[in-house]
Amino acid sequence: MEGNLFTAVLFATVVAGTPLILTALGLLVNERAGVLNLGAEGMMAVGAVAAFATAHHSGSPWLGVLAGLVAGAAMALVFGFLAITLQANQVASGLALAICGVGLAAFVGKPYESLALPAVPPIRLPFIADIPLLGEALYNQQALVYASWALFWAVLYFLYRSRAGLVLRAVGESPAAAHAIGHPVVLIRYLAVAFGGAMAGVGGAFLSVFYTPMWVEGMVAGRGWIALALVVFATWRPLRVMLGAYLFGGVMVSQLFVQGAGLQIDFPSQFLSSLPYLATIVVLVAISRNPATIRLNSPLSLGKPYRPDA
Amino acid sequence: MLRLEARPQASRLMTWLSPLLAAVLTLAAGGVLFALLGKDPAEGLRLFLIAPLKDLYGLSELLLKATPLMLCATGLAIGFRANIWNIGAEGQFMLGAVGATGIALWAGESESALVLPGMLLGGALAGAAWAAIPAWLKTRFNANEILVSLMLVYVAQLLVSWLVFGPWKDPQGFNFPQTVMFADAALLPVLVDGTRLHLGLLFALAALVAAYVFMYRSHAGFRMRVAGEAPDAARYAGFSARRTIWTGLLCGGAAAGLAGMAEVAGPMGQLTDKLSLGYGFAAIIVAFVGRLHPLGIFLASLLMALLYIGGEQVQQYMNLPNSIALVFQGLLLFFLLGADVFIRYRLRFGSEAAGA
């Protein structure tokens, strides 16, 4: 592979992995509090539409990102009301959110389908962007790419180095014990769910405002579901989420690899497009083969409703 | 002050009232939505609920749309009963259409009476085979069937797209992504002259009856229900979890495959890349709103079909995107899940102490 092609592939991989990182890290925090929200696809779609519409009307991509964040969190709170307060089945409530979100996004987004936003120029970091091969790929990126790295460090610090993170993990492992020593389980779960929704909304905003500055129905294309699979694949650990997200980002831009390797084989484009979905199945199988891996790593109360008695 | 008090046991009455409550709330929310969009709510609801039913043709279209929903939801409900979350009916539906189309294209201009039964079998088997992938990965590798079956929806969509853009494309089709129109022997007969309502409706009704017999009158169905309601009891009784998973997914896949077959051999008459209107996903809602019971699924699929047709009406007469139907469908499921709280709790007035 030539040098500038290597840079191009790495650049595209990082870009493609970014919405997955944003969404999956949010879901990871969400699930660490013991709540399984399968609605990521819907939250990303609503976030993408809200961000696009806001950026279009205000002219500011950043207001767009903010709108995506708020819209994602709002959707998540609807789920939270069902799953936490009313203790509805979390799987069913999450599916409802996924279906409803995708439908709502299609409905609201219809008038915006033929529009495009101006491309947002990347931010070139001084000095390190000049590193050969890597610099252009890693340090001449959209601000949200850098934000996804900051989010990674923040989540890492929060979960493993802060008291609040310890409490959140306790709520996910044993809500009854956390409640008994006086932690507000319900409030913490609501906050975790809202955070997961907000990050999925930002992930959606990245797609519609930065990645391909437009909105098309179905443009989230299963990324929400892939992010959910990533959290399992990463056995609920942030570093593995990052690695997994870039792995999937690489799979998503696989047509670049094919060109890069100089392959002249005429693949049907549908075959390459199906690779991320097939790869998701393969990694799920790989990580689930040993039941102990999942059992030991998943938050103990994941998916189980909890209602404080008093 | 209002508060929720746990019922001593789940309310059977509320189990069936909750979908009605959800339907009423969805309509109310729909009226509010129309008002917010600056449209007349009464006119919007009339287009959604009354206009589609005003004549025989409207009724036939309702049953036509309800057919794939009924079939997919019936199959899904068998799995859902046992906590097998197959959410990939959309993909199994597409594979059923692909299997049936393969046989129709192979038979070509043949006028044999075996073409339709062959397509039926091909559709059901192809749908079941697609569902067998998550079943095998779940039983053999413990892979989550929700994510696997969902991923296969995208793969199925791409497979259909490859077929109709590539090897199966109609050479005389002006490059449209579609196959040739099927020969008459590969089309399901129409039930009522002058409408598009076809034999597939009878498949769906037969599937509902078969599902009822299976779930409530057979030992295998009993095992499925126990596995869902009391997993520990099922394990203790020695019911095979593996068999439950296979049964749940294969039933769902075969029924969805049959629905896909009925769609290409019925109203479409060919395979195109705009095959499904999301029937496989809507069927999840139908299964829940229908309380996973065949009778409930029958009624719920009529309601959901009404929402589909209402969406088209609103698009035509009010100039709103027909995806408003998706919003209504999603709202229906949300309200149902919310209303279900009354199955386990009742509303009480007054404070906690006064009630205790």
HADDOCK unambig.tbl for C-alpha pairs under 7 A between the chains (distance, minus, plus):
assign (segid A and resid 82 and name CA) (segid B and resid 338 and name CA) 5.98 0.50 0.50
assign (segid A and resid 86 and name CA) (segid B and resid 338 and name CA) 6.76 0.50 0.50
assign (segid A and resid 86 and name CA) (segid B and resid 341 and name CA) 5.97 0.50 0.50
assign (segid A and resid 88 and name CA) (segid B and resid 337 and name CA) 6.15 0.50 0.50
assign (segid A and resid 93 and name CA) (segid B and resid 337 and name CA) 6.95 0.50 0.50
assign (segid A and resid 96 and name CA) (segid B and resid 330 and name CA) 6.10 0.50 0.50
assign (segid A and resid 96 and name CA) (segid B and resid 333 and name CA) 6.02 0.50 0.50
assign (segid A and resid 96 and name CA) (segid B and resid 334 and name CA) 6.19 0.50 0.50
assign (segid A and resid 99 and name CA) (segid B and resid 330 and name CA) 5.93 0.50 0.50
assign (segid A and resid 100 and name CA) (segid B and resid 326 and name CA) 6.81 0.50 0.50
assign (segid A and resid 100 and name CA) (segid B and resid 327 and name CA) 5.80 0.50 0.50
assign (segid A and resid 100 and name CA) (segid B and resid 330 and name CA) 4.06 0.50 0.50
assign (segid A and resid 100 and name CA) (segid B and resid 331 and name CA) 6.71 0.50 0.50
assign (segid A and resid 103 and name CA) (segid B and resid 323 and name CA) 6.22 0.50 0.50
assign (segid A and resid 103 and name CA) (segid B and resid 326 and name CA) 4.66 0.50 0.50
assign (segid A and resid 103 and name CA) (segid B and resid 327 and name CA) 5.15 0.50 0.50
assign (segid A and resid 104 and name CA) (segid B and resid 327 and name CA) 5.27 0.50 0.50
assign (segid A and resid 106 and name CA) (segid B and resid 323 and name CA) 6.09 0.50 0.50
assign (segid A and resid 107 and name CA) (segid B and resid 321 and name CA) 6.11 0.50 0.50
assign (segid A and resid 107 and name CA) (segid B and resid 323 and name CA) 4.99 0.50 0.50
assign (segid A and resid 107 and name CA) (segid B and resid 324 and name CA) 5.67 0.50 0.50
assign (segid A and resid 110 and name CA) (segid B and resid 321 and name CA) 6.64 0.50 0.50
assign (segid A and resid 225 and name CA) (segid B and resid 147 and name CA) 6.94 0.50 0.50
assign (segid A and resid 229 and name CA) (segid B and resid 147 and name CA) 6.80 0.50 0.50
assign (segid A and resid 270 and name CA) (segid B and resid 158 and name CA) 5.47 0.50 0.50
assign (segid A and resid 270 and name CA) (segid B and resid 162 and name CA) 6.03 0.50 0.50
assign (segid A and resid 274 and name CA) (segid B and resid 155 and name CA) 5.50 0.50 0.50
assign (segid A and resid 274 and name CA) (segid B and resid 158 and name CA) 6.73 0.50 0.50
assign (segid A and resid 277 and name CA) (segid B and resid 151 and name CA) 5.31 0.50 0.50
assign (segid A and resid 277 and name CA) (segid B and resid 155 and name CA) 6.84 0.50 0.50
assign (segid A and resid 281 and name CA) (segid B and resid 148 and name CA) 5.73 0.50 0.50
assign (segid A and resid 284 and name CA) (segid B and resid 143 and name CA) 5.94 0.50 0.50
assign (segid A and resid 285 and name CA) (segid B and resid 137 and name CA) 6.87 0.50 0.50
assign (segid A and resid 285 and name CA) (segid B and resid 141 and name CA) 5.89 0.50 0.50
assign (segid A and resid 285 and name CA) (segid B and resid 143 and name CA) 5.21 0.50 0.50
assign (segid A and resid 288 and name CA) (segid B and resid 141 and name CA) 6.10 0.50 0.50
assign (segid A and resid 288 and name CA) (segid B and resid 142 and name CA) 5.57 0.50 0.50
assign (segid A and resid 288 and name CA) (segid B and resid 143 and name CA) 5.38 0.50 0.50
assign (segid A and resid 289 and name CA) (segid B and resid 141 and name CA) 4.49 0.50 0.50
assign (segid A and resid 289 and name CA) (segid B and resid 142 and name CA) 6.00 0.50 0.50
assign (segid A and resid 291 and name CA) (segid B and resid 142 and name CA) 6.90 0.50 0.50
